[in-house]
Amino acid sequence: MEMLWFWLVSVMVAIYAVMDGFDFGAGVLHLFVARNDGERRTVLAAIGPWWDGNEVWLLAAGGSMFLAFPRLLASGFSGFYLALFMVVWCLILRGIAIEFRSHVPDGMWAGFWDGVFALASTLLPILLGAALGNVVRGVPLDSGGYFQIPLFTHFRVANPVGVLDWYTVLMGVLVLATLTAHGALYLAWKTEGEVHRRCRRAAPRLWLAVAGLALVATGATAAVNPALYANLSHAPLEWAGVALFLGGLATVFIGLARDRHRAAFLGSSAFIIGILAATAAGTWPVMLRSTLDPAASLTAYNACAGPGGLRAGLGWWFIGFPLAILYFACLGRIHRGKVRAAEDGPGY
C-alpha cells in the first residue's frame, strides 16, 4: 500500500509539472514572443482555459501527500517555510496578473501586469526546480524528522546546506529551461501568426539548451547522490523513466523538424514525466533524504499514515482522479484547434 501511494503522489506531481509547466513556459516567453497587446492577449487566450485548472493538480498532490504521508508533509512545510511562501506568492501574483491586466484600458497598466506575470512565471520553475534539487541532495533531517534550513549558506552541498546551493540552482535553471521550451511548443501548437513563428524559431534552440543542461545535471546528480544511480540494477521503473525521457526528447526534435508541433509537445510531456519517474524510482523508498544521518531519512514506510486511512483514501482517489481526467478531456475537446484572442477582457 505504501508503494502504491508513493506512485499515486508521484503521478499527480508529474501531471502538475506537465500541465502547469506549459503555462509557466508561456509566461516566461510572454514578453519575448508577443510584442503588442493583441499578441499578448493571444498568449493568454492559449493558456486561459487551462491555467487555473492546472493548479488543481498541485492541490491534489499536496492533499494526497497529507493523507498518505503526513509526517513528510509536516516536516517539509516546517523546514521549507520561507521557500513555500515564495512559491505561494508567485502563484498568487500570476493569477492576479492574468486577471487584472485587462481591467483598465491603459498601456502602462497592462504593461506592468505583463511584467509581473513574466517575473512570477520565471521564478516559479526556479523555485520548484530547487525543491527537486533539495529532495535529491537531501536536507538536515534530525532523528525527530524535522529540520530548519536557511535560504542559502556557503553554496556547497556539504552541511550546513541551504535551500540554494550550486546543485539546487543548477536544477532550478534546468527546470526553467525545460518548462520554457515546453511552453514554446505549446504556443507553437496553439497559436498562429507572429506568436507562432517566434515560438517555432525559439523552440529548437531552447531544446538544445535543455539537452545540454540535462547532461550536466545528470553528472552533477551522480556526484551529489550516487545512490540514485546505484539503484539502476534493481529498479526497472528507473530504466523505463530513462527510456521515456530519451524517447520524448527524440520526439521533440523529430516533431519540430516535421512541423508537427502537437507531437513535439507530447514528446516534451514525455520528457518531463520520464525525468520525474526516473528520479522517483531511483530514490524509492526514500522521500526526504537526511544529510545528517541516513537512518533519519523519511521513507514511504516510516512517513505513511495507518493502513485504514490509506485504504479509505484509495477509494476516494479512484473516484476523484477519473473525474479530473474527464474534466480536462472535455476542456481539451472544447478548446481544440488554434486559439484567437477575444475582442475584450483578458483574451479568453
N, C-alpha and C positions, 0 to 999 in steps of 0.2 A: 504493500500500500504506500509506503514511503517513496519508493522509486516511481510509482505511478504519479503521485502528486508532484514529485520533483520535475517530471517531464511535462505535466499539465501546466505548471507555472512557467516552465521554460518555453512551452509552445506559445503562451499568451505574451510573454516578453518578446519573442521573435515576431509575432504578428504585430505587436505595437511598433517594433523597430521598422518593419516594412511599411506599415500603413501611415503612421505619423512621420516616418522618415521622409516620405516623398514630399509632404507639405513643409517639413523643415527645410529640405533642399530647395523647394520653390521659394521659400522666404529668404534664404541666403542669396539666391540668384535674382531676387526681386528687383533690386536697383540696377542690375547689370544687363539683364535680358529684356527689361521693359523700360523704355526711355520716356514715355509720356503717360498721361493719366489713363488714356484708353488702353494702352498696353498693360499697365499695371492692374487695371480692373479685369483684364483678360486673365492674368495670372491668378487673381483672386477668384475669378469665375471657375478656373480649373480646380482649385482646391476647396472652394467654398462649401459645396455639399458634403465634404468629407472631413474637414479638419477637426470639428468639434466631436464628431462621432469616433474619429480615430483615437482620441484621447481616452475614450471609454476602455480601450484595451489596457491602458496604464492602470486605471482604477480596478479593472478586473484582475490584473496580475497582482496588484497590491492587496486586494481583498482576498484572493486565493492564498497568498502568502500569509496573510493574517490568520486565515482559517487553518491552514495546514502546517505552517512553520512560525508560530507566534514568537518563539524565542529569537529567531533570526530577525524578524521584523522589529522587535523591541530593541535588540542590540544595534541594528543598522540605523534606526531612527535616532537613537540617543547619540551614537558615535558620529554620524554624518549630519548632525543637526544644521549646521551652517550651510553645508552644500545642498541639503534638501530644500532649505528656504530659498536658496538661489534658484534652484530648479522651479519651485512653485512660482516665484516672482516672474521668471521668464515665461512660464506658461500663461500666467495672468496677462502679462504685457502683450503677448502675441494675440490673444483673444481680443483684448481691448483695442489694439491697433487695427485689426481687421474690421471690427465693428464701428470704430469711431472715425476712420479716415474719411468717410463719405457723409458724416453728419453735418459738416459745414462746407459749403461750396467755395472753398478758398484754397489756392495752390499751396500756400505756406502751411496751412493746417494739414492738408493731405500729405505733403512732403515730410512733415515732422513724424506723422504716424507711420509712413512708409519706412523711415529710418529706424523707428522703434521696432517695427515688425522685422526688418532685416537683422538688427542687432540681437534681438531676443532669439530669432531663429538660428543665428550663428552661435550664440553662447550655449544653447541647449544641447546640441550634439557634442560640443566640447565637454560639458559637464557630465553628460551621460557616458561618453567615452572614458572620461577619467574615472567614473564609477565602475565601469567594466574593468579598467586597469587596476583599481583597488581590490576588486574581487579576485583577480588573477594573482596579483602581487601579495595580497594579504594585508591585514591590519593588526594593530597590537592588542588582540583579544586577551583578556586575563582569564583566570580559571573560573571566574563567575560568569563569563560570557559577555562582558561589557568592555568598552574601550572608549577613550577620548582621543581625538585626532585633530590637530590644527590644520588650517588650510594648506600650509607648506612649512617645511623646516629647512633642511640643507639640500633638497632636491636630489638626494640619493635614495636608493631603495633599501638601505640599511636603517635599522632603528636608531633614533626615533624618526619614524616616517610621518609624512603629512599626506593630505588628500592629493596634493600635487607634487610630483617629482618628475624626473626626466622620462620615466616609463609611462606614467599615467598621462602626462602631457602628450607623449607620442600617440597613445591610444586615443586621446581626445582629438588630435589632429587627423588620425586615420578615420575616426567615425565622422568627423566634419566633412572630410573629403568624400567619403563613401556616400553619405546622405545628400551632399550637394550634387554628386554625379547621378544618384538615384532620382533626385528631383528634376535634373536636367532631362533625363529620359522620359519622365512622366510628362513634363511640359512639352517636349518634342512630340510625344504621342497625342496629347490632348489639345494642342493649340495650332493655330495657323498663322500665316503672315510672318512679320519680323520676329516675333517672340519665338515661333517655331524655328526659324532659320538660325537665330542666335543660339538657341539651345542645341540645335543639331550640330553647329560648329564647335560648341564648347564641350559637348559630351565626350568625344574621343580623347581630348586632352585631359579631361578630368579623370577618365577611367584609366588612362596610362599612369597618372599620378597615384590613383588608388592602388593599382597593381604594384607600383614601386614601394609605396608606404606599407602595404600588406606584407611584402617580402621582408622589409626592415623590421616590422613589428613581430613577425614570426621568429626571427633571430633574437630579438630582444626578449620575447616571452620565454624562449628556451633558456636564456641566461637568468631571468628573474625567477621563473618557476619551472625547473627542469622536470618536476613530477608530471606536469601536464602532458609531456610527450612520452614519458616513461610508461604511461598507461596505454599507449597505442597498441601494444602487442596483445592486450586482452580487452580492448574496447572497440568492437566492430562499429558501434554507432559513431565513434570519433572518425573512423575511416569514411563512413557514409557522409558525415558532415564535410570532411575534406573534399570528397568527390563532388558533393553538391556545390560547394562554393567555387571549385575549379571549373566545373561544368557551367555554372552560372556566369562566371567571368568570360568563358569562351563564347557563350550565347550572347552576351552583351556586345562583343566585338563583331560577331557574325551578323547580329541584327542591325548594328549600325552600318556595316558595310553594305547591307542589302536594303537599307532604309525601312526596315521593319521595326518600328520604334516600340510597338507593344511587346514584341518578342524580346527586344533588348531590355525593356522594363521588367518583364518576367524573369529574365536572366539575372538582372541586378537584385531582384527579390530573392532568388535562389542563392545568390552570393551572400547576402546578409543572413539569411536563415542558416546557410551552411556554416558560416563562421561561428554563429552563436551555438549551433548544435554541436560542432566540434569542441568548442570551449566547455559547454555543459558536460559532454561525455567525458572529456579529459579531466575535469575537476571532480566528477562524481566519486564518492558521496559528499565531498566537502562542499559546503555552500558559502562559508566565510572562513578563510584561512587565517590562522594566528601566526604572526611573525615572532611572537614571544616563545610559544610552546606549541608544537603540532597537536599535542593532546588537548589543548584548549580550543581547537577549531570547532566551529559549529557545522554539523553534518546533517544530512537528511534524516538520520536516525536519532540524534540527541536533541534536535531542534523541533521535532514534529509534535503535533497535537496527539491526543489519545485516539485509539482505533475507532471508537464510536463517532467522534467528531469527523474523522476522515471519511468514514462510510456515509454519514449523513450529508456532508458537503459534496461527495461524489454524485449523489443522487440529484442534487440541485444543479451541479455543474453540467450534467448531461441534459438538463432542461434548458439552462440559460445559454450555453455555448452554441447549440444549433440555432436558437432564436437570433443570436447576434450574427451568425453567419448568414442566415436568411435575410436579415435586415440589410447587410452590406451587399448581398447578391441583388436584392431588389434595387438598392441605390445605384449599383453599377449598371443595371439594365435601364433605369430611368434616365441616367445621365451618360449613356453610351455615346460614342462619337466625339467629334470636335466640339469645343466649347466656344461660346461667344458671350461677351460681357453684356449684362442687362443695361438698358438705357439709363437707369438711375440706381441709386443705392450702391452697395459695396461691389457690385459686379455679378452677383448671382441671386 
